[in-house]
Amino acid sequence: MTRSTKWSDAAKDEAHYDDAYKIARVLHVDDETAARIAAKAVAKLPIARRQQDRRFRYDTADSARTRSYADDSLLLTKLALTESEFYERDNEAGGGLSQARLFQVRVVKHLINAVLDRNSFYAAVAVGRIIHDYKTPEVMRLYDYIAPRRSTRKETSHFRRAKAVLMKELLDRFGAALKVEFDGEGGKRFVRDPRPDSDPIFEALGLFAPRRSAHLSSFYFELPRRMEYERRGEEIWNDEMNRLHALIDPACFRELTTKLGLEAPSYRLTVPKFNEPSAHDLRPEGEPLTKSGQAVETDKPTAS
């Protein structure tokens, strides 16, 4: 290895560390914890890269069509979010989860980490139905715009089931810190914070969003769907990273909602209200659900 190559690798590691540190810092109040998380994430990046390369070789054409393949920046994001989990739980077990702002950022982080392990359909549900208060038909329009062919196979029941799955996972994670209520339309939702602090939420979403490509330009949003099919099929939107970015990144999501004539995300932000639990209410993962957790079911098939 030449000296210039060593310098190049060192610069990449430093840049990766800085990115991971920024992600960890919005989830923890102290620099030392954020630094530990960043260092562990960077150390595990080569392993994660090799694992993905092996998976890519064994994927069939059919599975590769809907599976997302991450570049280094997204692999690093997922590693940082995963490494953060241990320190979050340790902090919460000691009664450290006392700030509504920190709690809400961790809720958003848990949701985004879950959808990054799935696909853009779950991202549409998480961002549109839980982090924001867009109705099911509105979220269906969002998903139809970025994935026109896939959306034809999705019905309202699929969106409701996905929401129920994500809500249950949040209750598994945060237990009594979350409360569930009926939404008045036959479904369930988390009790909401009437005055959420939007700045840390949008900052966190910007850090968690895939960053392989730059913010999607207006070209993507102005291109008629007719041209997508006639010229290149789904080539414009065939990359799950682009779909995930458009849904998670606040600037692109705002542009997407504007394009579809929906109310701005800043007016629809509805993060869950923090219900301060005792230390024993924050269960380790895998223990039985609380009563509130058992209450989450698939929404009834009524209009949202």
C-alpha positions as CSV (number, residue, x, y, z in Angstrom):
1,M,0.0,0.0,0.0
2,T,1.4,3.4,-1.0
3,R,1.7,6.4,1.3
4,S,-1.0,8.3,-0.8
5,T,-3.3,5.3,-0.4
6,K,-2.8,5.3,3.4
7,W,-3.6,9.0,3.5
8,S,-6.7,8.5,1.4
9,D,-7.9,5.7,3.7
10,A,-7.2,7.8,6.8
11,A,-9.2,10.7,5.3
12,K,-12.1,8.4,4.6
13,D,-12.0,7.0,8.1
14,E,-12.0,10.5,9.5
15,A,-14.9,11.5,7.4
16,H,-16.8,8.4,8.3
17,Y,-16.1,9.0,12.0
18,D,-17.4,12.6,11.7
19,D,-20.6,11.4,10.1
20,A,-21.2,8.7,12.7
21,Y,-20.4,11.1,15.5
22,K,-23.1,13.6,14.3
23,I,-25.7,10.8,14.2
24,A,-24.8,9.6,17.6
25,R,-24.7,13.1,19.1
26,V,-28.4,13.8,18.3
27,L,-29.2,10.6,20.3
28,H,-27.1,11.2,23.4
29,V,-26.4,14.2,25.6
30,D,-22.7,13.5,26.2
31,D,-19.8,13.6,23.8
32,E,-18.0,10.6,25.2
33,T,-20.9,8.2,24.4
34,A,-21.2,9.6,20.9
35,A,-17.5,9.2,20.4
36,R,-17.6,5.5,21.4
37,I,-20.6,4.8,19.1
38,A,-18.8,6.5,16.2
39,A,-15.6,4.6,16.7
40,K,-17.4,1.2,16.9
41,A,-19.5,2.0,13.8
42,V,-16.4,2.9,11.8
43,A,-14.5,-0.2,13.0
44,K,-17.4,-2.5,11.8
45,L,-17.8,-0.8,8.4
46,P,-15.4,-3.1,6.5
47,I,-17.2,-6.2,7.9
48,A,-20.6,-4.8,7.0
49,R,-19.4,-4.0,3.5
50,R,-18.1,-7.6,3.0
51,Q,-21.3,-9.1,4.2
52,Q,-23.4,-7.0,1.8
53,D,-21.1,-7.9,-1.1
54,R,-21.6,-11.6,-0.3
55,R,-25.4,-11.1,-0.2
56,F,-25.3,-9.3,-3.5
57,R,-23.6,-12.3,-5.2
58,Y,-26.3,-14.7,-4.0
59,D,-29.3,-12.5,-4.7
60,T,-31.6,-13.5,-7.6
61,A,-32.8,-10.9,-10.1
62,D,-36.2,-10.9,-8.5
63,S,-35.0,-10.3,-4.9
64,A,-32.5,-7.6,-6.0
65,R,-35.4,-5.7,-7.6
66,T,-36.8,-4.7,-4.3
67,R,-33.9,-5.0,-2.0
68,S,-31.9,-1.9,-1.1
69,Y,-28.1,-2.0,-1.4
70,A,-26.3,0.5,0.7
71,D,-23.2,2.5,0.0
72,D,-20.7,3.2,2.8
73,S,-22.6,6.2,4.1
74,L,-25.8,4.3,4.6
75,L,-24.0,1.2,6.0
76,L,-22.3,3.6,8.4
77,T,-25.7,5.2,9.3
78,K,-27.2,1.8,10.1
79,L,-24.2,0.7,12.1
80,A,-24.3,4.0,14.2
81,L,-28.0,3.6,14.8
82,T,-27.6,0.0,15.8
83,E,-24.6,0.7,18.1
84,S,-26.5,3.5,19.8
85,E,-29.2,1.1,21.0
86,F,-27.1,-0.4,23.8
87,Y,-26.2,3.0,25.2
88,E,-29.7,4.2,24.9
89,R,-31.1,1.3,26.9
90,D,-28.3,1.6,29.5
91,N,-29.1,5.3,29.8
92,E,-32.9,4.7,30.1
93,A,-32.5,2.0,32.7
94,G,-30.7,4.5,34.9
95,G,-33.5,7.0,34.5
96,G,-31.7,9.1,31.9
97,L,-34.7,9.4,29.6
98,S,-36.2,12.5,31.1
99,Q,-36.2,14.9,28.1
100,A,-39.1,14.8,25.7
101,R,-36.9,16.1,22.9
102,L,-34.4,13.2,23.4
103,F,-37.2,10.7,23.7
104,Q,-38.8,11.8,20.4
105,V,-35.5,11.8,18.5
106,R,-35.0,8.2,19.7
107,V,-38.5,7.2,18.6
108,V,-37.8,8.7,15.2
109,K,-34.4,6.9,15.1
110,H,-36.0,3.5,16.0
111,L,-38.5,4.0,13.2
112,I,-36.0,4.9,10.6
113,N,-33.6,2.1,11.6
114,A,-36.6,-0.3,11.1
115,V,-37.5,1.0,7.7
116,L,-33.8,1.0,6.5
117,D,-33.8,-2.7,7.2
118,R,-37.0,-3.1,5.2
119,N,-37.9,-0.9,2.2
120,S,-39.5,2.4,1.0
121,F,-43.0,1.1,1.5
122,Y,-42.4,0.9,5.2
123,A,-40.6,4.2,5.1
124,A,-43.7,5.8,3.5
125,V,-45.9,4.5,6.4
126,A,-43.4,5.4,9.1
127,V,-42.8,9.0,7.9
128,G,-46.3,9.7,6.6
129,R,-48.5,7.9,9.2
130,I,-46.5,8.0,12.5
131,I,-44.0,10.9,12.3
132,H,-46.5,13.0,10.3
133,D,-50.3,13.0,10.3
134,Y,-51.0,12.3,6.7
135,K,-54.0,10.1,6.1
136,T,-53.8,6.7,4.5
137,P,-55.0,7.9,1.1
138,E,-52.5,10.7,1.1
139,V,-49.6,8.3,2.0
140,M,-50.9,6.0,-0.8
141,R,-50.5,8.9,-3.2
142,L,-46.9,9.6,-2.0
143,Y,-46.0,6.0,-2.5
144,D,-47.7,5.8,-5.8
145,Y,-45.7,8.7,-7.1
146,I,-42.2,7.3,-6.2
147,A,-43.0,3.7,-6.9
148,P,-45.9,3.7,-9.5
149,R,-45.6,0.0,-10.4
150,R,-45.2,-1.4,-6.9
151,S,-48.0,0.8,-5.6
152,T,-50.6,-1.0,-7.8
153,R,-50.1,-4.1,-5.6
154,K,-50.7,-2.2,-2.4
155,E,-54.2,-1.7,-0.8
156,T,-55.2,0.4,2.2
157,S,-55.1,-2.8,4.4
158,H,-51.4,-3.2,3.6
159,F,-50.7,0.4,4.8
160,R,-52.7,-0.2,8.0
161,R,-50.9,-3.5,8.7
162,A,-47.5,-1.9,8.2
163,K,-48.4,0.9,10.6
164,A,-49.6,-1.7,13.2
165,V,-46.3,-3.6,12.9
166,L,-44.2,-0.4,13.4
167,M,-46.3,0.7,16.3
168,K,-45.9,-2.6,18.0
169,E,-42.1,-2.5,17.6
170,L,-42.1,1.0,19.1
171,L,-44.1,-0.3,22.1
172,D,-41.7,-3.2,22.4
173,R,-38.9,-0.8,22.6
174,F,-40.2,2.1,24.7
175,G,-43.0,0.4,26.7
176,A,-44.8,2.7,29.2
177,A,-43.2,5.8,27.7
178,L,-45.7,5.6,24.9
179,K,-49.5,5.6,25.2
180,V,-52.0,4.5,22.5
181,E,-55.4,6.0,21.8
182,F,-58.1,5.6,19.2
183,D,-57.9,8.1,16.3
184,G,-61.6,8.5,15.9
185,E,-61.5,6.8,12.5
186,G,-61.5,3.2,13.5
187,G,-57.7,3.0,14.0
188,K,-55.1,3.6,16.7
189,R,-52.3,6.1,17.1
190,F,-49.9,7.2,19.7
191,V,-50.9,10.0,22.1
192,R,-49.3,13.0,20.5
193,D,-47.2,15.9,21.7
194,P,-49.4,19.0,21.1
195,R,-46.4,21.2,20.7
196,P,-43.4,19.2,19.3
197,D,-40.0,20.8,18.9
198,S,-39.6,20.3,15.1
199,D,-36.0,21.4,14.8
200,P,-34.3,18.4,16.4
201,I,-36.7,16.0,14.7
202,F,-35.9,17.4,11.2
203,E,-32.2,17.6,12.0
204,A,-32.2,13.9,13.0
205,L,-34.2,12.9,9.9
206,G,-31.7,14.8,7.7
207,L,-28.8,12.9,9.3
208,F,-30.5,9.5,9.1
209,A,-31.6,9.8,5.4
210,P,-29.5,7.9,2.8
211,R,-26.9,10.3,1.4
212,R,-25.5,8.5,-1.6
213,S,-27.0,11.0,-4.0
214,A,-27.5,14.7,-3.6
215,H,-30.9,16.1,-2.7
216,L,-33.3,15.1,-5.5
217,S,-33.7,18.0,-7.9
218,S,-37.0,19.3,-9.1
219,F,-36.3,17.3,-12.3
220,Y,-37.3,14.1,-10.5
221,F,-40.5,15.7,-9.2
222,E,-41.5,17.4,-12.5
223,L,-40.8,14.5,-14.8
224,P,-44.3,13.2,-15.9
225,R,-45.0,9.6,-15.1
226,R,-45.8,9.0,-18.8
227,M,-42.2,9.8,-19.6
228,E,-40.9,7.5,-16.9
229,Y,-42.6,4.5,-18.6
230,E,-42.1,5.5,-22.2
231,R,-38.4,6.5,-21.9
232,R,-36.9,4.4,-19.2
233,G,-39.5,2.4,-17.5
234,E,-38.9,2.9,-13.8
235,E,-35.2,3.8,-14.2
236,I,-35.6,7.2,-12.5
237,W,-37.0,5.6,-9.4
238,N,-35.6,2.1,-9.5
239,D,-33.1,2.8,-6.8
240,E,-34.5,2.2,-3.3
241,M,-31.9,4.7,-2.0
242,N,-33.6,7.4,-4.0
243,R,-37.0,6.5,-2.7
244,L,-35.8,6.2,0.9
245,H,-34.0,9.6,0.6
246,A,-37.1,11.3,-0.8
247,L,-39.2,10.1,2.1
248,I,-36.8,10.5,5.0
249,D,-34.8,13.7,4.1
250,P,-36.9,16.7,5.3
251,A,-36.1,18.9,2.3
252,C,-37.0,16.3,-0.3
253,F,-40.1,15.1,1.6
254,R,-41.3,18.7,1.7
255,E,-40.7,19.0,-2.1
256,L,-42.5,15.7,-2.7
257,T,-45.6,16.8,-0.6
258,T,-45.6,20.2,-2.4
259,K,-45.6,18.4,-5.7
260,L,-48.6,16.4,-4.7
261,G,-50.5,19.4,-3.3
262,L,-50.4,18.1,0.3
263,E,-50.0,20.3,3.4
264,A,-46.4,21.0,4.4
265,P,-44.7,18.4,6.7
266,S,-44.1,21.2,9.3
267,Y,-47.9,21.4,9.8
268,R,-48.4,17.6,10.0
269,L,-45.6,16.7,12.4
270,T,-47.1,14.5,15.1
271,V,-44.5,12.8,17.2
272,P,-45.6,10.8,20.2
273,K,-45.9,12.5,23.6
274,F,-43.3,11.4,26.2
275,N,-45.0,9.7,29.1
276,E,-42.2,9.5,31.7
277,P,-42.0,5.9,33.0
278,S,-40.2,4.5,36.0
279,A,-37.0,2.6,35.3
280,H,-38.6,-0.8,35.5
281,D,-41.1,0.1,32.8
282,L,-38.3,0.3,30.2
283,R,-38.1,-3.4,29.5
284,P,-35.1,-5.2,27.9
285,E,-36.0,-6.4,24.4
286,G,-37.9,-9.7,24.3
287,E,-39.8,-9.4,27.6
288,P,-43.6,-9.5,27.5
289,L,-45.5,-6.5,26.3
290,T,-47.2,-4.1,28.7
291,K,-50.9,-3.8,28.6
292,S,-50.6,-0.8,26.3
293,G,-48.4,-2.8,24.0
294,Q,-51.1,-5.6,23.8
295,A,-53.6,-3.0,22.7
296,V,-52.0,-2.4,19.2
297,E,-53.9,-4.3,16.5
298,T,-54.3,-3.9,12.8
299,D,-56.6,-1.0,12.1
300,K,-60.1,-1.7,11.1
301,P,-60.8,-1.4,7.3
302,T,-62.3,2.0,7.4
303,A,-61.3,5.2,5.7
304,S,-58.3,7.1,7.1
